[in-house]
Amino acid sequence: MRRFVRLASLVLGLNVFVGFAHAHHSQAGIFNSSKTIEVSGVIKSVSWRNPHGQILLFVKDAKGIETVWDAETASISILRNRGVDGSSIHVGDRVTIAGSPSLRNRPEILARNVLLPNGYEFTFGSATAYFPAGKAGRLMGSAKTDGDVVAAKAKADGLFRVWSTIMSDPAAFPMFKGGYPLTAAGKAGLAKWNPRNNILLKCGTKGTPLIMISPLPMEFSKQGDNIVMRLEEYDTVRTIHMNPKDVAPSAHTLYGYSRGRWEGTTLVVETNHIAAGYFDHEGTPQSDQIKTVERFIPNADYSRLDYTLTTTDPVNFTRSFELKRYFVWKPENTVHPYECLDRFEPGK
């Protein structure tokens, strides 16, 4: 008798989605990325949303008992970033989903690959197939970019344009990779981190500098004397004060208070007054004494933007250190509304 849920051996390099999920919205303590299971059933509902998509699946076991499985997927923003959409996945389809099993003893799976009724395989943007029966991991349709390329090219002015991320390049994503020079207090704070009660999985909880891990589109624009940075993730807006006479408020906020200056074509941004709690997605703490210096360094034709982040926090880090990544200009991309919906209540 066919087993509808079976454990499969881990296939290395299956998909960049697991690496993305782990680095962008940490799944530690929720899914076991070292194993792969398969779940077969009929799709009850599909929701393409942020920060994660969701497919609910009616699954019957060998005794005919039906259970609703919750398959977590890449978000709609990530699908757009990878140039694919989920229009080939329909309610009522019988599919098989492969992915990481739950560590919470729940009928849930972190979906990586979907075998569709017509034999094609949907992989959330990866070219790597998993199912032998699939047709070379072929995606069932590309997302139509809704950006006006001609208008975007005409509007672009130096740094002031929309920047994107090549998620398949480790030099571009992710940026926070651990190994920081922690103080005793920093190590103690990290040891207290409980991934099962991960507040960073809630909408709008990333502050400075963690929000800069985002692989979603980012736009610079001018607003009077200031520069405004808009990131699609969480509809984030950071204001960079270019007037040196501007006075910082006494209050600390999620994104802090940023002052900017030009060094040639490089934008240098110094930020303090930050109250964000966590430095990275794995619970490394940061204090309200943290200060950052960011450098946005364009190449000659503004097709690439190198980014360096220098962090100083005397409470949690023994010294200042630097992290790097880069962005690219894709004129077809735009900053969309994020429309975030929390996946679950931390701790439950």
MOGIUR-V517178 format. One record per residue. N is the residue number from 1. SS is DSSP state (helix for helix, strand for strand, loop for the rest). D_FIRST is the distance of its C-alpha to the first C-alpha in Angstrom with 2 decimals. Layout:
n=N ss=SS d_first=D_FIRST
n=N ss=SS d_first=D_FIRST
This chain:
n=1 ss=loop d_first=0.00
n=2 ss=loop d_first=3.76
n=3 ss=loop d_first=6.40
n=4 ss=loop d_first=9.34
n=5 ss=strand d_first=11.89
n=6 ss=strand d_first=12.24
n=7 ss=strand d_first=15.55
n=8 ss=strand d_first=17.21
n=9 ss=loop d_first=20.48
n=10 ss=loop d_first=23.60
n=11 ss=loop d_first=25.08
n=12 ss=loop d_first=28.83
n=13 ss=loop d_first=30.68
n=14 ss=loop d_first=27.71
n=15 ss=loop d_first=29.86
n=16 ss=helix d_first=33.18
n=17 ss=helix d_first=31.78
n=18 ss=helix d_first=30.84
n=19 ss=helix d_first=34.30
n=20 ss=helix d_first=35.85
n=21 ss=helix d_first=34.14
n=22 ss=helix d_first=35.10
n=23 ss=helix d_first=38.66
n=24 ss=helix d_first=39.38
n=25 ss=loop d_first=37.69
n=26 ss=loop d_first=36.62
n=27 ss=loop d_first=33.04
n=28 ss=loop d_first=33.89
n=29 ss=loop d_first=32.56
n=30 ss=loop d_first=30.13
n=31 ss=strand d_first=27.58
n=32 ss=strand d_first=26.72
n=33 ss=strand d_first=27.74
n=34 ss=strand d_first=26.93
n=35 ss=strand d_first=23.15
n=36 ss=strand d_first=20.83
n=37 ss=strand d_first=17.58
n=38 ss=strand d_first=15.65
n=39 ss=strand d_first=15.09
n=40 ss=strand d_first=13.79
n=41 ss=strand d_first=15.30
n=42 ss=strand d_first=18.34
n=43 ss=strand d_first=21.77
n=44 ss=strand d_first=23.89
n=45 ss=strand d_first=27.02
n=46 ss=strand d_first=28.62
n=47 ss=strand d_first=31.77
n=48 ss=loop d_first=33.71
n=49 ss=loop d_first=36.22
n=50 ss=strand d_first=37.99
n=51 ss=loop d_first=37.61
n=52 ss=loop d_first=33.83
n=53 ss=strand d_first=31.74
n=54 ss=strand d_first=28.79
n=55 ss=strand d_first=25.63
n=56 ss=strand d_first=23.94
n=57 ss=strand d_first=20.29
n=58 ss=strand d_first=18.35
n=59 ss=strand d_first=14.92
n=60 ss=strand d_first=12.40
n=61 ss=loop d_first=10.17
n=62 ss=loop d_first=7.18
n=63 ss=loop d_first=10.24
n=64 ss=loop d_first=11.70
n=65 ss=loop d_first=14.45
n=66 ss=strand d_first=16.15
n=67 ss=strand d_first=18.06
n=68 ss=strand d_first=20.61
n=69 ss=strand d_first=20.53
n=70 ss=strand d_first=23.88
n=71 ss=strand d_first=24.04
n=72 ss=strand d_first=27.55
n=73 ss=strand d_first=28.95
n=74 ss=loop d_first=32.23
n=75 ss=loop d_first=35.04
n=76 ss=helix d_first=36.73
n=77 ss=helix d_first=39.73
n=78 ss=helix d_first=37.77
n=79 ss=helix d_first=36.13
n=80 ss=helix d_first=39.66
n=81 ss=helix d_first=40.93
n=82 ss=helix d_first=38.36
n=83 ss=loop d_first=39.15
n=84 ss=strand d_first=35.83
n=85 ss=loop d_first=34.65
n=86 ss=loop d_first=31.47
n=87 ss=loop d_first=32.26
n=88 ss=loop d_first=29.22
n=89 ss=loop d_first=26.86
n=90 ss=loop d_first=26.86
n=91 ss=loop d_first=25.86
n=92 ss=loop d_first=23.13
n=93 ss=loop d_first=21.57
n=94 ss=strand d_first=17.85
n=95 ss=strand d_first=18.03
n=96 ss=strand d_first=16.57
n=97 ss=strand d_first=19.08
n=98 ss=strand d_first=19.72
n=99 ss=strand d_first=22.28
n=100 ss=strand d_first=23.58
n=101 ss=strand d_first=22.08
n=102 ss=strand d_first=24.31
n=103 ss=loop d_first=26.57
n=104 ss=loop d_first=27.24
n=105 ss=loop d_first=23.93
n=106 ss=loop d_first=23.45
n=107 ss=loop d_first=20.79
n=108 ss=strand d_first=22.80
n=109 ss=strand d_first=22.73
n=110 ss=strand d_first=25.61
n=111 ss=strand d_first=24.50
n=112 ss=strand d_first=25.59
n=113 ss=strand d_first=23.68
n=114 ss=strand d_first=22.06
n=115 ss=strand d_first=20.19
n=116 ss=loop d_first=21.57
n=117 ss=loop d_first=20.43
n=118 ss=loop d_first=23.04
n=119 ss=loop d_first=21.76
n=120 ss=loop d_first=24.57
n=121 ss=strand d_first=24.35
n=122 ss=strand d_first=26.46
n=123 ss=loop d_first=27.74
n=124 ss=loop d_first=30.48
n=125 ss=loop d_first=33.17
n=126 ss=loop d_first=32.08
n=127 ss=loop d_first=32.15
n=128 ss=loop d_first=29.49
n=129 ss=loop d_first=26.05
n=130 ss=loop d_first=22.84
n=131 ss=loop d_first=20.04
n=132 ss=loop d_first=20.25
n=133 ss=loop d_first=19.40
n=134 ss=loop d_first=22.26
n=135 ss=loop d_first=25.76
n=136 ss=loop d_first=27.77
n=137 ss=loop d_first=27.42
n=138 ss=loop d_first=29.68
n=139 ss=loop d_first=30.70
n=140 ss=loop d_first=30.82
n=141 ss=loop d_first=34.45
n=142 ss=strand d_first=37.26
n=143 ss=loop d_first=39.04
n=144 ss=loop d_first=42.45
n=145 ss=loop d_first=45.09
n=146 ss=loop d_first=47.37
n=147 ss=loop d_first=50.17
n=148 ss=loop d_first=53.39
n=149 ss=helix d_first=53.92
n=150 ss=helix d_first=57.50
n=151 ss=helix d_first=58.43
n=152 ss=helix d_first=56.77
n=153 ss=helix d_first=58.75
n=154 ss=helix d_first=61.94
n=155 ss=helix d_first=61.42
n=156 ss=loop d_first=60.55
n=157 ss=strand d_first=63.48
n=158 ss=loop d_first=63.15
n=159 ss=loop d_first=60.76
n=160 ss=strand d_first=60.40
n=161 ss=loop d_first=57.21
n=162 ss=strand d_first=53.42
n=163 ss=strand d_first=51.77
n=164 ss=strand d_first=48.13
n=165 ss=loop d_first=45.85
n=166 ss=loop d_first=44.06
n=167 ss=loop d_first=41.03
n=168 ss=loop d_first=39.91
n=169 ss=loop d_first=43.18
n=170 ss=loop d_first=43.39
n=171 ss=loop d_first=47.13
n=172 ss=loop d_first=46.64
n=173 ss=loop d_first=43.71
n=174 ss=loop d_first=43.20
n=175 ss=loop d_first=46.66
n=176 ss=loop d_first=46.16
n=177 ss=loop d_first=44.69
n=178 ss=loop d_first=46.03
n=179 ss=loop d_first=48.47
n=180 ss=loop d_first=51.31
n=181 ss=loop d_first=54.51
n=182 ss=strand d_first=53.88
n=183 ss=loop d_first=56.57
n=184 ss=helix d_first=55.94
n=185 ss=helix d_first=55.55
n=186 ss=helix d_first=53.07
n=187 ss=helix d_first=50.95
n=188 ss=helix d_first=51.13
n=189 ss=helix d_first=50.09
n=190 ss=helix d_first=47.13
n=191 ss=helix d_first=46.03
n=192 ss=loop d_first=45.92
n=193 ss=loop d_first=43.49
n=194 ss=loop d_first=40.37
n=195 ss=helix d_first=37.69
n=196 ss=helix d_first=35.88
n=197 ss=helix d_first=39.05
n=198 ss=loop d_first=39.70
n=199 ss=helix d_first=42.37
n=200 ss=helix d_first=42.22
n=201 ss=helix d_first=38.99
n=202 ss=loop d_first=41.18
n=203 ss=loop d_first=42.90
n=204 ss=loop d_first=46.33
n=205 ss=loop d_first=46.61
n=206 ss=loop d_first=47.35
n=207 ss=loop d_first=51.03
n=208 ss=loop d_first=53.31
n=209 ss=loop d_first=52.49
n=210 ss=helix d_first=48.67
n=211 ss=helix d_first=48.51
n=212 ss=helix d_first=49.64
n=213 ss=helix d_first=46.22
n=214 ss=loop d_first=45.09
n=215 ss=loop d_first=43.74
n=216 ss=loop d_first=44.52
n=217 ss=loop d_first=47.73
n=218 ss=strand d_first=51.07
n=219 ss=strand d_first=54.43
n=220 ss=strand d_first=58.02
n=221 ss=strand d_first=60.72
n=222 ss=strand d_first=64.33
n=223 ss=strand d_first=65.48
n=224 ss=loop d_first=69.18
n=225 ss=loop d_first=69.97
n=226 ss=strand d_first=66.36
n=227 ss=strand d_first=63.25
n=228 ss=strand d_first=60.06
n=229 ss=strand d_first=56.69
n=230 ss=strand d_first=53.76
n=231 ss=strand d_first=50.18
n=232 ss=loop d_first=47.29
n=233 ss=helix d_first=45.29
n=234 ss=helix d_first=46.22
n=235 ss=helix d_first=49.07
n=236 ss=strand d_first=51.09
n=237 ss=strand d_first=54.83
n=238 ss=strand d_first=57.03
n=239 ss=strand d_first=60.78
n=240 ss=strand d_first=62.81
n=241 ss=strand d_first=66.47
n=242 ss=loop d_first=68.74
n=243 ss=loop d_first=72.04
n=244 ss=loop d_first=73.12
n=245 ss=loop d_first=75.15
n=246 ss=loop d_first=72.13
n=247 ss=loop d_first=71.82
n=248 ss=loop d_first=68.48
n=249 ss=loop d_first=67.63
n=250 ss=loop d_first=67.47
n=251 ss=loop d_first=63.98
n=252 ss=loop d_first=60.88
n=253 ss=strand d_first=58.02
n=254 ss=loop d_first=54.47
n=255 ss=loop d_first=55.76
n=256 ss=loop d_first=59.19
n=257 ss=strand d_first=62.45
n=258 ss=strand d_first=62.62
n=259 ss=strand d_first=65.78
n=260 ss=strand d_first=65.81
n=261 ss=strand d_first=68.22
n=262 ss=strand d_first=68.37
n=263 ss=strand d_first=68.93
n=264 ss=loop d_first=69.49
n=265 ss=loop d_first=66.29
n=266 ss=strand d_first=64.24
n=267 ss=strand d_first=63.50
n=268 ss=strand d_first=63.80
n=269 ss=strand d_first=62.47
n=270 ss=strand d_first=63.33
n=271 ss=strand d_first=61.51
n=272 ss=strand d_first=62.12
n=273 ss=loop d_first=62.02
n=274 ss=strand d_first=58.21
n=275 ss=loop d_first=56.20
n=276 ss=loop d_first=52.56
n=277 ss=loop d_first=51.32
n=278 ss=strand d_first=48.91
n=279 ss=loop d_first=49.71
n=280 ss=loop d_first=46.18
n=281 ss=loop d_first=42.56
n=282 ss=loop d_first=41.93
n=283 ss=loop d_first=44.55
n=284 ss=loop d_first=47.65
n=285 ss=strand d_first=50.51
n=286 ss=loop d_first=53.56
n=287 ss=loop d_first=56.78
n=288 ss=loop d_first=59.18
n=289 ss=loop d_first=61.43
n=290 ss=loop d_first=59.16
n=291 ss=strand d_first=60.79
n=292 ss=strand d_first=59.34
n=293 ss=strand d_first=60.93
n=294 ss=strand d_first=58.97
n=295 ss=strand d_first=60.10
n=296 ss=strand d_first=58.90
n=297 ss=strand d_first=60.14
n=298 ss=strand d_first=59.88
n=299 ss=loop d_first=60.38
n=300 ss=loop d_first=63.18
n=301 ss=loop d_first=61.43
n=302 ss=loop d_first=59.31
n=303 ss=loop d_first=56.02
n=304 ss=strand d_first=54.93
n=305 ss=strand d_first=55.67
n=306 ss=strand d_first=55.54
n=307 ss=strand d_first=55.14
n=308 ss=strand d_first=56.25
n=309 ss=strand d_first=55.95
n=310 ss=strand d_first=58.29
n=311 ss=strand d_first=57.62
n=312 ss=strand d_first=60.04
n=313 ss=loop d_first=59.18
n=314 ss=loop d_first=61.42
n=315 ss=loop d_first=59.36
n=316 ss=loop d_first=56.00
n=317 ss=strand d_first=56.87
n=318 ss=loop d_first=59.45
n=319 ss=loop d_first=60.53
n=320 ss=loop d_first=60.07
n=321 ss=strand d_first=57.37
n=322 ss=strand d_first=56.16
n=323 ss=strand d_first=52.83
n=324 ss=strand d_first=52.46
n=325 ss=strand d_first=50.40
n=326 ss=strand d_first=51.28
n=327 ss=strand d_first=50.77
n=328 ss=strand d_first=51.16
n=329 ss=strand d_first=52.65
n=330 ss=loop d_first=50.39
n=331 ss=loop d_first=52.59
n=332 ss=loop d_first=49.66
n=333 ss=loop d_first=48.34
n=334 ss=loop d_first=49.59
n=335 ss=loop d_first=49.24
n=336 ss=loop d_first=47.03
n=337 ss=loop d_first=46.92
n=338 ss=loop d_first=44.27
n=339 ss=loop d_first=43.20
n=340 ss=strand d_first=41.44
n=341 ss=loop d_first=39.06
n=342 ss=loop d_first=38.22
n=343 ss=loop d_first=34.57
n=344 ss=loop d_first=34.78
n=345 ss=loop d_first=37.42
n=346 ss=loop d_first=38.00
n=347 ss=loop d_first=37.34
n=348 ss=loop d_first=34.81
